[in-house]
Protein backbone atom coordinates (compact mmCIF):
# COMPACT_ATOMS: atom_id res chain seq x y z
CA UNK A 1 0.00 0.00 0.00
CA UNK A 2 1.37 3.48 -0.80
CA UNK A 3 2.89 5.31 2.16
CA UNK A 4 0.63 7.99 3.64
CA UNK A 5 1.33 11.68 3.13
CA UNK A 6 3.25 13.21 6.03
CA UNK A 7 2.42 16.71 7.33
CA UNK A 8 4.05 18.72 10.11
CA UNK A 9 0.65 19.69 11.53
CA UNK A 10 -0.35 16.05 12.12
CA UNK A 11 0.74 15.36 15.70
CA UNK A 12 -0.43 11.74 15.71
CA UNK A 13 -1.61 9.68 12.73
CA UNK A 14 -0.70 6.35 11.20
CA UNK A 15 2.96 7.08 11.87
CA UNK A 16 2.21 7.16 15.61
CA UNK A 17 -1.12 5.40 16.23
CA UNK A 18 -3.17 6.44 19.25
CA UNK A 19 -6.82 6.49 20.36
CA UNK A 20 -7.44 9.49 18.07
CA UNK A 21 -5.57 11.40 15.42
CA UNK A 22 -4.27 14.75 16.70
CA UNK A 23 -4.06 17.73 14.34
CA UNK A 24 -2.74 21.27 14.73
CA UNK A 25 -4.46 23.35 12.00
CA UNK A 26 -2.72 26.59 11.01
CA UNK A 27 -4.00 29.88 12.37
CA UNK A 28 -6.07 32.09 10.11
CA UNK A 29 -7.63 29.31 8.03
CA UNK A 30 -11.05 27.70 8.22
CA UNK A 31 -11.21 23.98 9.07
CA UNK A 32 -13.71 21.97 7.01
CA UNK A 33 -15.03 18.48 7.74
CA UNK A 34 -17.25 16.19 5.68
CA UNK A 35 -18.11 12.49 5.53
CA UNK A 36 -19.30 10.19 2.73
CA UNK A 37 -20.10 6.48 2.96
CA UNK A 38 -21.87 4.08 0.58
CA UNK A 39 -22.01 0.44 -0.44
CA UNK A 40 -19.86 -0.99 -3.20
CA UNK A 41 -20.76 -0.09 -6.78
CA UNK A 42 -18.16 -2.42 -8.30
CA UNK A 43 -16.63 -5.79 -7.44
CA UNK A 44 -13.03 -4.49 -7.52
CA UNK A 45 -12.20 -3.26 -3.97
CA UNK A 46 -9.19 -1.22 -5.17
CA UNK A 47 -11.34 0.62 -7.71
CA UNK A 48 -14.08 1.05 -5.11
CA UNK A 49 -11.57 2.62 -2.71
CA UNK A 50 -10.52 5.09 -5.41
CA UNK A 51 -14.12 6.04 -6.16
CA UNK A 52 -14.99 6.44 -2.48
CA UNK A 53 -12.00 8.69 -1.80
CA UNK A 54 -12.62 10.85 -4.86
CA UNK A 55 -16.30 11.13 -4.00
CA UNK A 56 -15.53 12.27 -0.44
CA UNK A 57 -12.90 14.77 -1.56
CA UNK A 58 -15.38 16.42 -3.92
CA UNK A 59 -17.22 17.98 -0.95
CA UNK A 60 -13.99 19.73 0.05
CA UNK A 61 -13.36 20.94 -3.50
CA UNK A 62 -16.95 22.23 -3.77
CA UNK A 63 -16.18 24.56 -0.86
CA UNK A 64 -13.08 25.93 -2.58
CA UNK A 65 -10.81 24.24 -0.03
CA UNK A 66 -7.72 22.03 -0.15
CA UNK A 67 -7.88 18.50 1.31
CA UNK A 68 -5.75 18.02 4.41
CA UNK A 69 -6.41 14.56 5.89
CA UNK A 70 -8.92 11.74 6.09
CA UNK A 71 -10.18 8.87 8.23
CA UNK A 72 -11.29 5.68 6.47
CA UNK A 73 -14.56 3.87 7.26
CA UNK A 74 -14.88 0.30 5.93
CA UNK A 75 -17.50 -2.43 6.34
CA UNK A 76 -16.17 -5.84 5.25
CA UNK A 77 -18.44 -8.76 4.25
CA UNK A 78 -18.29 -11.83 6.49
CA UNK A 79 -15.46 -14.03 5.21
CA UNK A 80 -12.31 -15.82 6.24
CA UNK A 81 -9.82 -13.47 7.96
CA UNK A 82 -7.34 -13.80 5.10
CA UNK A 83 -9.93 -12.69 2.54
CA UNK A 84 -11.05 -9.80 4.71
CA UNK A 85 -7.47 -8.68 5.16
CA UNK A 86 -6.87 -8.72 1.40
CA UNK A 87 -10.09 -6.80 0.70
CA UNK A 88 -9.20 -4.17 3.30
CA UNK A 89 -5.70 -3.85 1.87
CA UNK A 90 -7.06 -3.29 -1.63
CA UNK A 91 -9.64 -0.71 -0.49
CA UNK A 92 -7.11 1.28 1.53
CA UNK A 93 -4.63 1.13 -1.33
CA UNK A 94 -7.23 2.59 -3.67
CA UNK A 95 -8.04 5.33 -1.15
CA UNK A 96 -4.37 6.12 -0.67
CA UNK A 97 -3.83 6.46 -4.41
CA UNK A 98 -6.42 9.24 -4.62
CA UNK A 99 -5.44 10.92 -1.34
CA UNK A 100 -1.76 11.05 -2.29
CA UNK A 101 -2.64 12.74 -5.60
CA UNK A 102 -4.19 15.58 -3.59
CA UNK A 103 -1.50 15.57 -0.87
CA UNK A 104 -4.05 14.53 1.76
CA UNK A 105 -2.91 12.31 4.63
CA UNK A 106 -4.68 9.14 5.74
CA UNK A 107 -4.56 9.45 9.55
CA UNK A 108 -6.63 6.50 10.76
CA UNK A 109 -10.03 4.89 10.47
CA UNK A 110 -12.43 2.18 11.59
CA UNK A 111 -13.49 -1.18 10.15
CA UNK A 112 -16.40 -3.48 10.93
CA UNK A 113 -18.18 -6.55 9.53
CA UNK A 114 -21.50 -6.52 7.72
CA UNK A 115 -23.63 -8.14 5.05
CA UNK A 116 -22.00 -6.29 2.14
CA UNK A 117 -18.92 -4.28 1.27
CA UNK A 118 -19.18 -0.56 1.98
CA UNK A 119 -16.72 2.22 2.65
CA UNK A 120 -16.26 5.94 2.91
CA UNK A 121 -14.10 8.65 4.39
CA UNK A 122 -14.32 11.46 6.86
CA UNK A 123 -12.27 14.22 5.23
CA UNK A 124 -10.73 17.44 6.52
CA UNK A 125 -9.87 20.51 4.48
CA UNK A 126 -8.42 24.00 4.85
CA UNK A 127 -9.35 27.25 3.14
CA UNK A 128 -8.67 30.96 3.46
CA UNK A 129 -11.83 32.67 4.77
CA UNK A 130 -12.15 34.87 1.67
CA UNK A 131 -11.80 31.86 -0.64
CA UNK A 132 -14.66 29.80 0.80
CA UNK A 133 -17.35 28.82 -1.73
CA UNK A 134 -20.91 28.35 -0.47
CA UNK A 135 -24.23 27.20 -1.90
CA UNK A 136 -25.81 30.46 -0.82
CA UNK A 137 -23.84 32.95 -2.92
CA UNK A 138 -25.87 32.59 -6.11
CA UNK A 139 -26.79 35.83 -7.93
CA UNK A 140 -29.45 36.38 -10.55
CA UNK A 141 -27.84 36.38 -13.98
CA UNK A 142 -25.20 33.76 -13.06
CA UNK A 143 -24.47 30.93 -15.47
CA UNK A 144 -24.68 27.29 -14.44
CA UNK A 145 -21.52 25.26 -15.11
CA UNK A 146 -21.40 21.46 -14.79
CA UNK A 147 -17.87 20.11 -14.32
CA UNK A 148 -18.89 16.51 -15.10
CA UNK A 149 -21.70 14.69 -16.91
CA UNK A 150 -24.78 13.78 -14.89
CA UNK A 151 -26.49 10.40 -14.58
CA UNK A 152 -24.03 8.01 -12.90
CA UNK A 153 -26.68 7.02 -10.34
CA UNK A 154 -29.15 6.16 -13.09
CA UNK A 155 -26.53 4.10 -14.91
CA UNK A 156 -25.62 2.03 -11.86
CA UNK A 157 -29.28 1.51 -11.00
CA UNK A 158 -29.73 0.17 -14.53
CA UNK A 159 -26.61 -1.98 -14.13
CA UNK A 160 -28.12 -3.63 -11.03
CA UNK A 161 -31.02 -4.69 -13.26
CA UNK A 162 -28.66 -5.78 -16.07
CA UNK A 163 -30.02 -3.08 -18.35
CA UNK A 164 -26.78 -1.09 -18.83
CA UNK A 165 -24.16 -1.72 -21.49
CA UNK A 166 -20.59 -2.39 -20.36
CA UNK A 167 -19.20 0.61 -22.22
CA UNK A 168 -21.67 2.90 -20.43
CA UNK A 169 -20.43 1.72 -17.03
CA UNK A 170 -16.78 1.96 -18.11
CA UNK A 171 -17.33 5.55 -19.20
CA UNK A 172 -19.09 6.39 -15.93
CA UNK A 173 -16.27 4.87 -13.87
CA UNK A 174 -13.68 6.89 -15.80
CA UNK A 175 -15.55 10.09 -14.94
CA UNK A 176 -15.94 9.07 -11.28
CA UNK A 177 -12.16 8.77 -11.01
CA UNK A 178 -11.62 12.33 -12.27
CA UNK A 179 -10.82 14.80 -9.51
CA UNK A 180 -12.62 18.14 -9.22
CA UNK A 181 -9.47 19.77 -7.80
CA UNK A 182 -8.57 21.60 -11.04
CA UNK A 183 -12.19 22.63 -11.63
CA UNK A 184 -12.37 24.10 -8.13
CA UNK A 185 -9.25 26.21 -8.68
CA UNK A 186 -10.51 27.46 -12.04
CA UNK A 187 -13.90 28.41 -10.61
CA UNK A 188 -12.22 30.41 -7.85
CA UNK A 189 -9.98 32.21 -10.32
CA UNK A 190 -13.00 33.38 -12.29
CA UNK A 191 -15.05 34.73 -9.40
CA UNK A 192 -17.60 31.99 -8.90
CA UNK A 193 -20.42 33.08 -6.56
CA UNK A 194 -21.73 29.66 -5.49
CA UNK A 195 -20.73 26.02 -5.78
CA UNK A 196 -22.05 22.63 -4.69
CA UNK A 197 -21.31 18.93 -5.19
CA UNK A 198 -24.16 17.19 -7.04
CA UNK A 199 -24.71 13.75 -5.51
CA UNK A 200 -27.73 11.95 -4.06
CA UNK A 201 -30.26 14.76 -4.44
CA UNK A 202 -29.52 15.10 -8.16
CA UNK A 203 -29.30 18.34 -10.13
CA UNK A 204 -32.83 19.47 -9.27
CA UNK A 205 -32.41 18.93 -5.52
CA UNK A 206 -29.06 20.70 -5.31
CA UNK A 207 -30.28 23.56 -7.52
CA UNK A 208 -33.22 24.08 -5.18
CA UNK A 209 -30.88 24.36 -2.19
CA UNK A 210 -28.88 26.98 -4.07
CA UNK A 211 -31.81 28.95 -5.50
CA UNK A 212 -33.89 29.37 -2.35
CA UNK A 213 -31.56 31.76 -0.50
CA UNK A 214 -31.00 33.81 -3.67
CA UNK A 215 -34.72 34.22 -4.50
CA UNK A 216 -33.93 33.30 -8.09
CA UNK A 217 -35.29 30.74 -10.52
CA UNK A 218 -33.51 28.70 -13.17
CA UNK A 219 -34.69 27.84 -16.66
CA UNK A 220 -33.09 25.40 -19.08
CA UNK A 221 -33.99 22.36 -21.20
CA UNK A 222 -32.85 18.78 -21.46
CA UNK A 223 -30.64 19.41 -24.48
CA UNK A 224 -28.75 22.11 -22.59
CA UNK A 225 -28.12 19.76 -19.65
CA UNK A 226 -27.12 16.73 -21.70
CA UNK A 227 -24.86 18.91 -23.82
CA UNK A 228 -23.41 20.47 -20.64
CA UNK A 229 -24.23 23.95 -21.94
CA UNK A 230 -24.86 26.63 -19.27
CA UNK A 231 -28.37 27.78 -18.56
CA UNK A 232 -29.21 31.14 -17.03
CA UNK A 233 -30.66 32.40 -13.75
CA UNK A 234 -33.47 34.93 -13.60
CA UNK A 235 -35.21 36.84 -10.80
CA UNK A 236 -38.27 35.19 -9.31
CA UNK A 237 -41.53 37.08 -9.90
PERA-V868548 format. One record per backbone hydrogen bond with DSSP energy under -0.5 kcal/mol. NH is the residue of the N-H (numbers start at 1). CO is the residue of the C=O. E is the energy in kcal/mol with one decimal. If there is no record, write none. Layout:
nh	co	e
NH	CO	E
NH	CO	E
This chain:
nh	co	e
10	7	-1.5
11	9	-0.8
11	22	-2.1
12	22	-1.5
14	106	-0.5
16	13	-1.0
17	14	-0.6
22	12	-1.6
24	9	-2.9
29	26	-1.1
30	127	-2.9
32	30	-0.6
32	125	-2.9
34	123	-2.1
36	121	-2.1
38	119	-2.2
40	117	-2.7
45	43	-0.8
48	44	-2.5
49	45	-2.3
50	46	-1.8
51	47	-2.5
52	48	-2.7
53	49	-2.1
54	50	-2.5
55	51	-2.7
56	52	-2.2
57	53	-2.4
58	54	-1.4
59	55	-0.5
59	56	-1.0
60	56	-0.6
60	57	-0.6
61	57	-2.1
62	58	-2.3
63	59	-0.6
63	60	-0.8
64	61	-1.9
65	60	-2.0
66	126	-2.7
68	124	-3.1
69	124	-1.0
70	105	-2.3
71	122	-2.7
72	108	-2.4
73	120	-2.8
74	110	-2.3
75	118	-3.3
76	74	-0.5
76	112	-3.2
78	114	-1.0
83	80	-0.6
84	80	-2.3
85	81	-2.6
86	82	-1.9
87	83	-2.4
88	84	-2.7
89	85	-2.3
90	86	-2.3
91	87	-2.4
92	88	-2.6
93	89	-2.1
94	90	-2.2
95	91	-2.5
96	92	-2.8
97	93	-2.1
98	94	-1.4
99	95	-2.6
100	96	-2.9
101	97	-1.2
102	98	-0.9
102	99	-0.7
103	100	-1.6
104	99	-2.7
105	68	-2.2
107	70	-2.6
107	105	-0.7
108	70	-0.5
110	72	-2.5
112	74	-1.9
114	76	-2.2
118	75	-2.0
119	38	-2.2
120	73	-2.3
121	36	-1.5
122	71	-2.6
123	34	-2.7
123	121	-0.6
124	69	-3.0
125	32	-2.1
126	66	-2.4
127	30	-1.4
129	28	-0.6
131	128	-2.3
132	128	-0.6
132	129	-0.8
133	63	-2.3
137	134	-0.6
138	135	-0.7
142	139	-2.1
144	231	-0.7
147	145	-0.5
155	151	-2.2
156	152	-2.3
157	153	-1.9
158	154	-2.2
159	155	-2.2
160	156	-1.8
161	157	-0.7
161	158	-0.7
162	159	-1.7
163	158	-2.8
168	165	-0.7
169	165	-1.6
170	166	-2.5
171	167	-2.0
172	168	-2.1
173	169	-2.7
174	170	-2.0
175	171	-1.7
176	172	-2.2
177	173	-1.1
178	175	-1.5
184	180	-2.4
185	181	-1.9
186	182	-2.3
187	183	-2.5
188	184	-1.9
189	185	-2.1
190	186	-1.2
191	188	-1.5
192	187	-1.9
195	134	-1.6
198	196	-0.6
199	197	-0.7
202	199	-1.7
205	201	-1.2
206	202	-2.2
207	203	-2.5
208	204	-2.1
209	205	-1.6
210	206	-1.5
211	207	-2.8
212	208	-2.1
213	209	-0.6
214	210	-0.6
215	211	-1.0
215	212	-1.0
216	211	-1.3
217	234	-3.0
219	232	-1.5
225	221	-1.7
226	222	-2.8
227	223	-1.6
228	225	-1.4
229	224	-2.8
232	219	-1.1
233	142	-1.2
234	217	-2.6
236	215	-1.5
